[in-house]
Amino acid sequence: LDDQTLRNYLKDYESGGMKSLLSFHYTGRPTILSEFECKELEAHLSDNTYLTSYQIRKYIKAKYKKEYSKKGIISLLHKMGFVYTQSEKEIATID
């Protein structure tokens, strides 16, 4: 936990006691794409194959004028039900 988080917990405790601390009111960060854009992107990704998350980020930037970090796009793909795995480089040998 970072210092700010601890200060927030202390503030919650001081204002409302344990009951305030135990009530979970974190809503998370809003998505960058709208719900409609997410559904549109999901349909696009179902019909098109991308080899890298960078290519998907580039597509989103061109289509929606919005940007995702590498971590952000991987999180979005997981929320949409896609599985993203980073490929490993292999050295091919010639027989």
DSSP file (Angstrom, degrees, kcal/mol; ACC not computed):
  #  RESIDUE AA STRUCTURE BP1 BP2  ACC     N-H-->O    O-->H-N    N-H-->O    O-->H-N    TCO  KAPPA ALPHA  PHI   PSI    X-CA   Y-CA   Z-CA
    1    1 A L              0   0    0      0, 0.0     2,-0.1     0, 0.0     0, 0.0   0.000 360.0 360.0 360.0 137.7    0.0    0.0    0.0
    2    2 A D     >  -     0   0    0      1,-0.1     4,-1.9     4,-0.0     5,-0.2  -0.406 360.0-101.8 -87.5 171.0    1.3    3.5   -0.8
    3    3 A D  H  > S+     0   0    0      1,-0.2     4,-2.4     2,-0.2     5,-0.2   0.879 119.4  53.0 -59.5 -42.0    1.2    6.4    1.6
    4    4 A Q  H  > S+     0   0    0      1,-0.2     4,-2.4     2,-0.2    -1,-0.2   0.898 107.3  51.9 -64.4 -39.9   -1.8    8.1   -0.1
    5    5 A T  H  > S+     0   0    0      1,-0.2     4,-2.3     2,-0.2    -1,-0.2   0.922 110.2  48.8 -61.0 -44.4   -3.9    4.9    0.2
    6    6 A L  H  X S+     0   0    0     -4,-1.9     4,-2.5     1,-0.2    -2,-0.2   0.901 110.2  51.2 -63.2 -40.6   -3.1    4.6    3.9
    7    7 A R  H  X S+     0   0    0     -4,-2.4     4,-2.5     1,-0.2    -1,-0.2   0.905 109.5  50.8 -62.7 -39.9   -4.0    8.3    4.4
    8    8 A N  H  X S+     0   0    0     -4,-2.4     4,-2.5     2,-0.2    -2,-0.2   0.911 110.3  49.2 -63.7 -41.8   -7.3    7.7    2.7
    9    9 A Y  H  X S+     0   0    0     -4,-2.3     4,-2.6     2,-0.2    -2,-0.2   0.913 111.5  49.0 -63.0 -42.6   -8.0    4.7    5.0
   10   10 A L  H  X S+     0   0    0     -4,-2.5     4,-2.8     2,-0.2    -2,-0.2   0.916 110.8  50.3 -63.2 -42.9   -7.2    6.7    8.0
   11   11 A K  H  X S+     0   0    0     -4,-2.5     4,-1.9     2,-0.2    -2,-0.2   0.916 111.4  48.7 -61.1 -44.1   -9.5    9.5    6.9
   12   12 A D  H  X S+     0   0    0     -4,-2.5     4,-2.3     2,-0.2     5,-0.3   0.916 112.9  48.0 -61.2 -43.8  -12.3    7.0    6.3
   13   13 A Y  H  X S+     0   0    0     -4,-2.6     4,-2.7     1,-0.2    -2,-0.2   0.919 111.7  49.1 -63.9 -44.2  -11.8    5.5    9.7
   14   14 A E  H  < S+     0   0    0     -4,-2.8    -1,-0.2     1,-0.2    -2,-0.2   0.841 117.1  41.5 -66.3 -32.6  -11.7    8.9   11.4
   15   15 A S  H  < S+     0   0    0     -4,-1.9    -1,-0.2    -5,-0.2    -2,-0.2   0.797 137.9   6.3 -86.2 -28.6  -14.9   10.0    9.7
   16   16 A G  H  X S-     0   0    0     -4,-2.3     4,-0.9     1,-0.2     3,-0.4   0.381  90.3-134.9-139.4   6.3  -16.9    6.8    9.9
   17   17 A G  H  X  -     0   0    0     -4,-2.7     4,-1.6    -5,-0.3     3,-0.4  -0.222  63.1 -31.3  71.3-162.1  -15.1    4.2   12.0
   18   18 A M  H  > S+     0   0    0      1,-0.2     4,-2.6     2,-0.2    -1,-0.2   0.843 135.0  62.0 -62.4 -34.7  -14.8    0.6   11.1
   19   19 A K  H  > S+     0   0    0     -3,-0.4     4,-1.0     1,-0.2    -1,-0.2   0.908 105.1  47.6 -59.2 -41.6  -18.1    0.5    9.2
   20   20 A S  H  < S+     0   0    0     -4,-0.9     3,-0.4    -3,-0.4    -1,-0.2   0.897 112.2  49.6 -65.7 -40.8  -16.8    3.2    6.8
   21   21 A L  H  < S+     0   0    0     -4,-1.6    -2,-0.2     1,-0.2    -1,-0.2   0.875 110.4  50.3 -65.3 -37.7  -13.5    1.2    6.3
   22   22 A L  H  < S+     0   0    0     -4,-2.6     2,-0.6    -5,-0.1    -1,-0.2   0.645  88.3  91.8 -80.8 -14.6  -15.4   -2.0    5.6
   23   23 A S  S  < S-     0   0    0     -4,-1.0     2,-0.8    -3,-0.4    -4,-0.0  -0.727  73.4-143.0 -82.9 121.5  -17.7   -0.6    3.0
   24   24 A F        +     0   0    0     -2,-0.6    -2,-0.1     1,-0.1    -3,-0.1  -0.748  33.5 160.2 -88.6 111.6  -16.1   -1.0   -0.3
   25   25 A H        +     0   0    0     -2,-0.8     2,-0.5     2,-0.0    -1,-0.1   0.115  24.9 128.3-121.2  21.1  -16.9    2.0   -2.5
   26   26 A Y        +     0   0    0      1,-0.1    -2,-0.0     0, 0.0     0, 0.0  -0.669  29.0 178.7 -80.1 127.2  -14.2    1.8   -5.1
   27   27 A T        -     0   0    0     -2,-0.5    -1,-0.1     1,-0.2    -3,-0.0   0.606  33.5-131.5-104.6 -15.4  -15.7    2.0   -8.6
   28   28 A G        -     0   0    0      2,-0.0    -1,-0.2     0, 0.0     0, 0.0  -0.102  37.3 -50.1  86.7 170.3  -12.5    1.8  -10.7
   29   29 A R        -     0   0    0      1,-0.1     3,-0.1    -2,-0.0     2,-0.0  -0.590  59.9-112.0 -81.6 139.2  -11.4    3.9  -13.6
   30   30 A P        -     0   0    0      0, 0.0    -1,-0.1     0, 0.0    -2,-0.0  -0.372  39.6-100.5 -67.8 151.6  -13.8    4.5  -16.4
   31   31 A T        -     0   0    0      1,-0.1     4,-0.1     2,-0.1     0, 0.0  -0.339  18.4-133.0 -70.6 154.7  -13.0    2.9  -19.7
   32   32 A I  S    S+     0   0    0     -3,-0.1     2,-0.2     2,-0.1    -1,-0.1   0.899  91.7  58.5 -74.1 -42.2  -11.4    5.0  -22.5
   33   33 A L  S    S-     0   0    0      1,-0.1    -2,-0.1     2,-0.0     2,-0.0  -0.608  92.3-114.4 -86.8 149.1  -13.7    3.7  -25.1
   34   34 A S     >  -     0   0    0     -2,-0.2     4,-2.6     1,-0.1     5,-0.2  -0.252  33.1-101.9 -71.7 169.3  -17.5    4.1  -24.8
   35   35 A E  H  > S+     0   0    0      1,-0.2     4,-2.1     2,-0.2     5,-0.2   0.910 125.3  49.3 -60.1 -42.3  -19.7    1.0  -24.4
   36   36 A F  H  > S+     0   0    0      1,-0.2     4,-2.4     2,-0.2    -1,-0.2   0.922 111.0  49.3 -62.5 -44.8  -20.6    1.3  -28.1
   37   37 A E  H  > S+     0   0    0      1,-0.2     4,-2.8     2,-0.2    -2,-0.2   0.883 109.3  52.7 -63.7 -38.4  -17.0    1.6  -29.2
   38   38 A C  H  X S+     0   0    0     -4,-2.6     4,-2.6     2,-0.2    -1,-0.2   0.916 110.8  46.6 -62.7 -43.2  -16.0   -1.4  -27.1
   39   39 A K  H  X S+     0   0    0     -4,-2.1     4,-2.0     2,-0.2    -2,-0.2   0.900 113.4  49.1 -65.7 -40.1  -18.7   -3.5  -28.7
   40   40 A E  H  X S+     0   0    0     -4,-2.4     4,-2.2     2,-0.2    -2,-0.2   0.914 112.9  47.4 -64.2 -43.6  -17.7   -2.3  -32.1
   41   41 A L  H  X S+     0   0    0     -4,-2.8     4,-3.0     2,-0.2     5,-0.2   0.907 109.2  54.1 -64.2 -42.0  -14.0   -3.1  -31.3
   42   42 A E  H  X S+     0   0    0     -4,-2.6     4,-1.5     1,-0.2    -1,-0.2   0.907 109.7  47.2 -59.8 -42.6  -15.0   -6.5  -30.0
   43   43 A A  H  X S+     0   0    0     -4,-2.0     4,-1.2     2,-0.2    -1,-0.2   0.908 112.4  50.3 -64.6 -42.0  -16.8   -7.4  -33.3
   44   44 A H  H  X S+     0   0    0     -4,-2.2     4,-1.4     1,-0.2     3,-0.5   0.919 110.5  48.8 -62.4 -44.2  -13.8   -6.1  -35.3
   45   45 A L  H  < S+     0   0    0     -4,-3.0    -1,-0.2     1,-0.2    -2,-0.2   0.781 106.0  57.7 -69.4 -25.9  -11.3   -8.2  -33.3
   46   46 A S  H  < S+     0   0    0     -4,-1.5    -1,-0.2    -5,-0.2    -2,-0.2   0.807 114.9  37.8 -70.2 -28.7  -13.5  -11.3  -33.7
   47   47 A D  H  < S+     0   0    0     -4,-1.2     2,-0.4    -3,-0.5    -2,-0.2   0.603 117.2  52.6 -97.0 -14.1  -13.2  -10.9  -37.5
   48   48 A N     <  -     0   0    0     -4,-1.4     2,-0.5    -5,-0.1    -1,-0.1  -0.962  69.7-140.5-130.1 141.6   -9.6   -9.7  -37.7
   49   49 A T        -     0   0    0     -2,-0.4     2,-0.4    -3,-0.0    -3,-0.1  -0.860  14.7-169.9-103.6 131.3   -6.4  -11.2  -36.3
   50   50 A Y        -     0   0    0     -2,-0.5     3,-0.1    -5,-0.1    -2,-0.0  -0.947  14.8-155.8-117.2 140.7   -3.6   -9.0  -34.9
   51   51 A L  S    S+     0   0    0     -2,-0.4     2,-0.3     1,-0.1    36,-0.2   0.711  77.0  30.9 -88.0 -21.3   -0.2  -10.4  -34.0
   52   52 A T  S  > S-     0   0    0      1,-0.1     4,-1.2    34,-0.1     3,-0.2  -0.953  70.3-127.0-137.2 155.6    0.7   -7.7  -31.5
   53   53 A S  H  > S+     0   0    0     -2,-0.3     4,-2.6     1,-0.2     5,-0.2   0.806 111.1  64.5 -67.4 -28.2   -1.1   -5.5  -28.9
   54   54 A Y  H  > S+     0   0    0      1,-0.2     4,-2.5     2,-0.2    -1,-0.2   0.905  98.9  52.2 -60.2 -41.7    0.7   -2.6  -30.6
   55   55 A Q  H  > S+     0   0    0      2,-0.2     4,-2.0     1,-0.2    -1,-0.2   0.883 110.3  48.1 -63.0 -38.4   -1.2   -3.2  -33.8
   56   56 A I  H  X S+     0   0    0     -4,-1.2     4,-2.5     2,-0.2    -2,-0.2   0.913 111.1  50.2 -68.2 -42.7   -4.5   -3.2  -31.9
   57   57 A R  H  X S+     0   0    0     -4,-2.6     4,-2.3     1,-0.2    -2,-0.2   0.898 110.3  50.8 -61.0 -40.2   -3.5    0.1  -30.1
   58   58 A K  H  X S+     0   0    0     -4,-2.5     4,-2.2     2,-0.2    -1,-0.2   0.899 109.7  50.2 -63.8 -41.8   -2.6    1.6  -33.5
   59   59 A Y  H  X S+     0   0    0     -4,-2.0     4,-2.9     2,-0.2     5,-0.3   0.931 110.9  48.8 -61.9 -46.4   -6.0    0.5  -34.9
   60   60 A I  H  X>S+     0   0    0     -4,-2.5     4,-2.8     1,-0.2     6,-0.8   0.898 111.1  50.2 -61.6 -41.7   -7.8    2.1  -31.9
   61   61 A K  H  X5S+     0   0    0     -4,-2.3     4,-1.0     4,-0.2    -1,-0.2   0.908 115.1  43.0 -64.5 -41.5   -5.9    5.3  -32.2
   62   62 A A  H  <5S+     0   0    0     -4,-2.2    -2,-0.2    -5,-0.2    -1,-0.2   0.902 123.3  36.3 -70.4 -41.7   -6.7    5.6  -36.0
   63   63 A K  H  <5S+     0   0    0     -4,-2.9    -2,-0.2    -5,-0.2    -3,-0.2   0.909 134.9  18.0 -80.1 -44.6  -10.4    4.6  -35.6
   64   64 A Y  H  <5S-     0   0    0     -4,-2.8    -3,-0.2    -5,-0.3    -2,-0.1   0.483  90.5-126.6-111.7  -6.0  -11.4    6.2  -32.3
   65   65 A K  S  <<S+     0   0    0     -4,-1.0     2,-0.3    -5,-0.6    -4,-0.2   0.860  72.0 120.1  59.6  35.8   -8.6    8.8  -31.8
   66   66 A K        -     0   0    0     -6,-0.8     2,-0.4    -9,-0.1    -1,-0.2  -0.950  53.2-139.1-131.0 150.6   -8.0    7.4  -28.3
   67   67 A E        -     0   0    0     -2,-0.3     2,-0.4    -3,-0.1    -9,-0.1  -0.893  12.2-170.6-119.7 142.2   -4.9    5.8  -26.8
   68   68 A Y        -     0   0    0     -2,-0.4     2,-0.1   -11,-0.1    -7,-0.1  -0.936  22.4-126.4-121.1 147.3   -4.2    2.8  -24.6
   69   69 A S     >  -     0   0    0     -2,-0.4     4,-2.5     1,-0.1     5,-0.2  -0.379  35.6-103.5 -78.0 169.5   -1.0    1.8  -22.9
   70   70 A K  H  > S+     0   0    0      1,-0.2     4,-1.8     2,-0.2     5,-0.2   0.934 125.8  45.5 -61.0 -45.2    0.3   -1.7  -23.5
   71   71 A K  H  > S+     0   0    0      1,-0.2     4,-2.1     2,-0.2    -1,-0.2   0.893 112.3  52.8 -64.3 -39.8   -0.9   -2.8  -20.0
   72   72 A G  H  > S+     0   0    0      1,-0.2     4,-2.3     2,-0.2    -2,-0.2   0.889 108.6  47.7 -64.3 -41.4   -4.3   -1.0  -20.7
   73   73 A I  H  X S+     0   0    0     -4,-2.5     4,-2.5     2,-0.2    -1,-0.2   0.881 110.7  51.7 -70.7 -36.2   -5.0   -2.8  -24.0
   74   74 A I  H  X S+     0   0    0     -4,-1.8     4,-2.0    -5,-0.2    -1,-0.2   0.911 110.8  48.9 -64.9 -41.0   -4.1   -6.2  -22.5
   75   75 A S  H  X S+     0   0    0     -4,-2.1     4,-2.2     2,-0.2    -2,-0.2   0.918 111.2  49.8 -62.4 -44.2   -6.5   -5.5  -19.6
   76   76 A L  H  X S+     0   0    0     -4,-2.3     4,-1.8     1,-0.2    -2,-0.2   0.913 108.6  52.4 -61.5 -43.4   -9.2   -4.4  -22.1
   77   77 A L  H  <>S+     0   0    0     -4,-2.5     5,-2.7     1,-0.2     4,-0.4   0.905 109.7  49.1 -60.7 -41.6   -8.7   -7.6  -24.2
   78   78 A H  H ><5S+     0   0    0     -4,-2.0     3,-1.2     1,-0.2    -1,-0.2   0.905 108.7  52.7 -64.6 -41.2   -9.2   -9.7  -21.1
   79   79 A K  H 3<5S+     0   0    0     -4,-2.2    -1,-0.2     1,-0.3    -2,-0.2   0.834 108.1  52.0 -62.5 -31.7  -12.3   -7.9  -20.1
   80   80 A M  T 3<5S-     0   0    0     -4,-1.8    -1,-0.3    -5,-0.2    -2,-0.2   0.540 123.5-107.0 -81.4  -7.1  -13.7   -8.5  -23.6
   81   81 A G  T < 5S+     0   0    0     -3,-1.2     2,-0.2    -4,-0.4    -3,-0.2   0.531  75.6 134.1  94.4   6.4  -12.9  -12.2  -23.2
   82   82 A F      < -     0   0    0     -5,-2.7     2,-0.6    -6,-0.2    -1,-0.3  -0.584  50.2-135.9 -87.1 153.1  -10.0  -12.4  -25.5
   83   83 A V        -     0   0    0     -2,-0.2     2,-0.5    -3,-0.1    -5,-0.0  -0.949  19.2-169.9-111.1 122.3   -6.8  -14.1  -24.6
   84   84 A Y        +     0   0    0     -2,-0.6     2,-0.4   -10,-0.1    -6,-0.0  -0.951   7.5 175.6-113.3 124.9   -3.6  -12.3  -25.4
   85   85 A T        -     0   0    0     -2,-0.5     2,-0.4     0, 0.0    -2,-0.0  -0.993  29.2-126.6-127.7 137.6   -0.3  -14.1  -25.0
   86   86 A Q        -     0   0    0     -2,-0.4     2,-0.1     1,-0.1   -34,-0.1  -0.671  29.6-127.6 -81.4 129.0    3.1  -12.6  -25.9
   87   87 A S        -     0   0    0     -2,-0.4     2,-0.4   -36,-0.2    -1,-0.1  -0.408  17.3-128.9 -75.9 153.8    4.9  -14.9  -28.3
   88   88 A E        -     0   0    0     -2,-0.1     2,-0.3     1,-0.0    -1,-0.1  -0.809  21.5-114.1-102.7 144.1    8.5  -15.9  -27.5
   89   89 A K        -     0   0    0     -2,-0.4     2,-0.4     2,-0.0    -1,-0.0  -0.574  33.2-167.4 -76.3 135.7   11.3  -15.6  -29.9
   90   90 A E        -     0   0    0     -2,-0.3     2,-0.7     2,-0.0    -1,-0.0  -0.966  18.7-131.8-124.1 142.4   12.7  -18.8  -31.1
   91   91 A I        -     0   0    0     -2,-0.4     2,-0.3     2,-0.0    -2,-0.0  -0.827  23.9-144.0 -93.9 120.1   15.9  -19.4  -33.0
   92   92 A A        -     0   0    0     -2,-0.7     2,-0.4     1,-0.0    -2,-0.0  -0.594   9.5-149.3 -83.2 143.0   15.4  -21.6  -36.0
   93   93 A T        -     0   0    0     -2,-0.3     2,-0.6     2,-0.0    -1,-0.0  -0.899   8.2-135.2-112.5 143.6   18.1  -24.0  -37.0
   94   94 A I              0   0    0     -2,-0.4    -2,-0.0     1,-0.1     0, 0.0  -0.846 360.0 360.0 -97.4 126.0   18.8  -25.2  -40.5
   95   95 A D              0   0    0     -2,-0.6    -1,-0.1     0, 0.0    -2,-0.0   0.487 360.0 360.0 -77.4 360.0   19.4  -28.9  -40.8
